[in-house]
Amino acid sequence: MKDFLVKEIIPDSFFTKPVYLDQAFVIAAPEMPFSRDLAKLLEKWSFETVCSSGDPRKDYTRDTPKEASAGAGLIGLSAQSDADKIKHAEDFYSAFQQFVEKLFLKLTISDELDFKVVNEQVRVMVEFIREDRRFLMRVLKNMEAAPDKNYVASHSVRSTILAVIIGTYLKLPNHRMIELGVAALLHEVGMLKLPSQIYLSMRPLNAQEQKAIVSHPVLGYSILKSFDLPLAICLAALEHHERENGTGYPRHLSSDKISLYSKIIAVACSYEALSSKRPHKEAKDGYTGMLELLKNEGKRYDDTVVRALVLSLSIYPIGLYVLLSNGKKGQVVDVNPENPRYPIVQIFGEFTPDGKTKTAQTAPNDINIVRPLNHSEIES
């Protein structure tokens, strides 16, 4: 990592590697120009330097394999490329998680929220997902959310990733993708005003506590409205617990009365909640969680949005560890756009001649998935 003086960075130049604050927070991806507005924001925060392992250039240039390998042989590069991408995704996820934890802490303690900063971070997230969605989803599976620490932050980060993936499948334009990401990231801010022992409780809530929980969408709407955030983002906080059949809260809206961002966030955060551990429940595996959403009992969720999630992640979601019909174990690493039941699986312990971990396209009359693996089977 090298340090760069913000005032000396040429406006709208492109770094060849991600740019960080204090080697923790990603503030610009290689595809993003280091804009004049970003420099002004850094000056406002009193940051004089940023760091990166890359260099600023006038035009965006993707690193070639030759540059990335730094003299390594092609076989070595092939064997390491997936591992490098997983590590990059882990670093990105951890940095974004830390950013959100500090953002929520600041909002809780001092009632401060800088929309431009949040918008810029989400812009980086959207670009990262476009480039490395498969690896980020594998990280999402491997880095389980802590059930009793920073619940709101971890749930918001993971829901944001899922919401943006859904938005990508729905082909939302870039500015709406970023707006959706901000809405997903901030949809639970009303929870920050409630005692954590209520929403992390392992016992049944009393009537007063249940009333407090039901109030958090209205609290979130009020908080975001007080910062003059766009109405679409405020409405997402207000409506993310509304359901297609009118059984949601706080206004019992149904179908076309619910905003699109709210419909997307409802599916994203419901799947996240199903597949993450909580103090009062164990996590379901991604396959079981996906099946529950697909059942859509009572038609609570928008069918188009559920379908977008399934086709983006497959019925056996990216990151899921599985047992194959040939007795081998593996991990789902990509979807089959023609059939979500038969994704691409990376097979443990098998390699191609060039050193890459072997993958298999599962199929009805060939190698297919028998079932998800449990934790003891994964570790053995």
N, C-alpha and C positions, 0 to 999 in steps of 0.2 A: 504494500500500500504506500502511495505517495501523497503528500499533502499539497494542496493547491490553494493559493490565495484567491478568494472569491473575486476581489476587485480586479485581478489580473486575467481572469478567464474571459475569453472573447465571447460576447453575447451570441447565442444561437449556435454555438459550436456543439459537436457531438463527441462524447467520450466513448472510447472503444470498450470500456467496461463500466459496470454500475458505479454510480457516485454515492458516497455515504457521508453521513454526519457521525463523527466520533466512532467510525468503523462499526456502526450499529444500524442506523436508519437509512434505508435506500431513499434517495431523493430524486434520482434520475436514472433511467435505463438507457442503454446504448442507442435505442431507437428514438429517444426523446432529446430535443435540443436543450442545452443549458440556457434557458431563456433569461432575458433581462428582468422579467417579473420574478423569477425564482431567485435571482441574485438580490433583488430588493427585499424579498421576504427573509433571506438569510441575514441581510444587514439588519433588518427589523428585529430578528431573534438574537442579534449580536454574535452571529457566527462569522468569523473572519476567514476560516479555512474549511475545505472539504477534503475528502480523501478518496482515492480510486487506484486500482491496480492498472488502469488504462491511461490513455492520453487524450486530450481534446483535439479534435480535428474539425476542419471547416465543413466537411460533408460526412454524412453517415456512411460508415463502411463496416460491413459485417466481418468479424475475424474469420480468416480462412483456416482450414485444418492445419496448414503449414505453420501459421502464426500461433495457433492454439497449442500445437504439439511441441513447439520450441525445440525441434530436432528429434523428437521421439519418432520411432518407427511406426508405420501404419498399423501394424498388428497391435502394438501397445496402445495406440490412440483409440482403436476400435474397442478394445477391451475396457478402456477407462472412460469412454465418453458417457455412457449411461451413469456410471458412478459419479462422474464430475457434475452431470446435470442434476442428479439427486441431491448432491451436496449443495449445489447452487440454490436449488429449490428449498432445501432445509434452512439455509442462511437467510433467504428472502422471507420465508414464512416466519422465522424467529424474529427478524427485524421488524416485520409488519406487526406482529403480535405485541412487541415491546412498544412500538409507536402507539398502538391503540390503548394499551394499558395506561401509558402516560397521558394520553389524550383524555381518557375517561376520568383518571385521577384529578387532572386539572379542572375538568368540567364539574366534578363533584365538589372539590374543595373551594375553587374560586369562581365558579360559574363563567369560565372562559371557553370559547370555541372559535377557532380561526377557520372559517369555511375555506379560504384559499389554500391553507395548509392541507386540510383534509382532502380537498379536491385534487391537489397535486399528488398526494400519496395514492389515492384511488386511481388516478390516471396511470401511474406506474404499475399498479396492480393489474389493471385491465390489459396493458401491454404485455406484462409478464404472462398472464393467462393465455393470451393469444399465441405466444411463442412456446410456452412450456406447460401447458395445461396437464398433460399426461403425468409429468414428473411432480407437479404440485399436488395432484390428487393422490399420488402414492405417498407423498410426505404427509398429507392430511390423514391418511389411514395410519401411518406409522407413528406419528406424533400425536398420540391420543390427548384430548383436552383434559386438563386436571379438573376433577369433578367438584372440588371444594375451594379452588383458588382462581380468582379472576374469571368467574363463570361468565359474566356478561361480556367481557372482552373476548374470551376464547370463542364463545358462541357467535358473537358478532363477526369475528374474523372468518370463521369457517362458513358461516351463512353467506357472507359477502362473496367468498370464492365460488360457492355453489350458485348464487344468484347471477354472478357475472357469466359463469359457464352457460347457464340457461339463456341469458340474454344474448350470448354469442350465437347459440343455436337458432334463436328467434331472429337473428340478423338485425338487431337494433343498431341504428347509426352510432358512431363513436361518442358523440356528445350525450346521447341517452344512455349508453353503456356506463359512462362515468357517473351520470346522475343516478342511475340504478345502483351502482356500487356505493355511492355516498349514502343513499337511502338505506341500503342493506346494512352498512356499517353503523348507522346511527339509529336503526329502528328500535333498539331496546334502551335508549337513553333514559326513558321514564323509569326503568328499573333502578337507575342510580339514585333515585330519590327514595327508594324503599329500603328498609333494613334487610341485609343479605340473609339473615336467619329466616326470613319469610320465604323467599324463593328458593332457598337451599334446604328447606325443612324436610326432615325424614318422617314427620308425623302429619296426620290430616290437619289442614288449616281450619281455624275457627271462622265464623261468619265475618268478623271484622278483617281478618287477614285475607280471606278470599276477596273481599271488597277492595282491599288495597291492591292485590294482584291485578284485578280487573281494571283498576284505574290507570295502570302504567301506560297504555297507549295514549290516553288523554294527556297524561303528564308529559310524555315524549313529544306529542304534537305541540303542546304549549311551550316547551323548552326550545324546540327548533324554530317555532314561529317567532319567539322572542329574539332570535339571532337573525331574523329576516332571511331564512333559507328559502329556496324555491318551494312553492306550494306542493309540487309533486313529491318532494322529499318529506315534507311535513305530513302529507296525507299517508305516505307509506308507514310512518310511525303510528299514525292513528288507526290504520285499517289492516295491519298485518295479521290480526287475529280474527278478521271477518272471514266468513266461509261462504262458498257458492250457494249453499242451501239455506242461508240466513240464520244459521245456528251460532254464528260467531259473536264477537263483542268488539267495541262497546255499543255500536249502533244497529246491529243485526242487519247489516246490508247483505244483498245477495247479487250474484251474477254480474250483470253489466254495470251495476252501481259501484262495484269495487274497482279501484284503479289498477292498472297493469302492474306497476311496481309492487303493489301490495299482494297481488296474486302470485307473482314470482317469489317474493320474500316468504310468503306463507308456505310454499312448497319447499323452498331452500331450507328455512329454519325448522320445518317439521321433519325433513329428512335428517338434518344435522342432529336434532334432538333424539330421534329414533336410534341413530348410529353412534351416539356418544354416551359415555358413562356419566351418571349423575349420583349424588349421595343416596338417593332413594331407589335407584335401579341400575342394573347392568346394561351395557350397550348391546344393541342388537347388531348382528353382522350386516354389512351393507346389502346383501342379497335379501335378507328378511325385511329390512327397512324398505327396500325398493318394492318388494311385493306388497307391503302394507299400503304404500302410496298408490300402487297400481290398482289395488282393490277399490280404493277411493270410496269407502263405505259411506253411504249417505250423500255421495256427490259433494264432498266438502271442498275439493280442490278443482281448479280449472284443468280440464282434460288436456288442453293444448300445452299447458305449462308442465304438467306431469310427464307428458310424452316427450317434451324437450329435455327434461332431466334424464329420462330413461335412455333416449337416443344419444345423449351426450356422454353418459357414464356406462351404459349397458345395464341389463338386469343384474348381471354380476359386475358390480361397479369397479372401476379402476382402483387398484390398491388392495382389492380383496385377495386373501390367500385361499387357494382352492386345491382340492384333490381331483386329479384327472382320471379318466376312464382307463388309462394304461398303468395306473398305480403311482404315477409321478405326482410330486407336489409342485406348485407354482404360484405365481402372482399375476393377476389381471393387469395388463399394462396399456391396453388400448381397446377401443371399441371396434366393432364391425358395423359400419353404417348401414349395411344391407339387412342385418339381423341382430338385434340387441341381445339375443339369447346366446350368441356364440362369439364372444370377444377373443382378443388375442392374449395369450398367456405366456409369460416368461417361465421356462422350466428350470427348476433349481438343479444345479449340479451338471447341467449339460451345456456344451459350448459348440459354436460353429468353428470351421477351420481357421477363420481370421481372429478368433479369440473372444467373440461376443457371446454373451449368454444366449442360449438357444430359445427361440420363441415358436409358438405353434398357433395357427389359426384353428380354433375349435370349430367343429362342424357336426351336423346330425349323424352322419354315417362314418365319422372318423373319430379322432380324439375329441372328447367333450368333457365338460365339467360335471362331476358327480355331485359335489356338495362343497360348501365352504369348510375351511379348516377351523378347529377351535384353537384356543391359545396354547394348550399343551402340545398339540400336533405341530403348530408352527415352530415352537421352541425346540422340538425334538430333532 
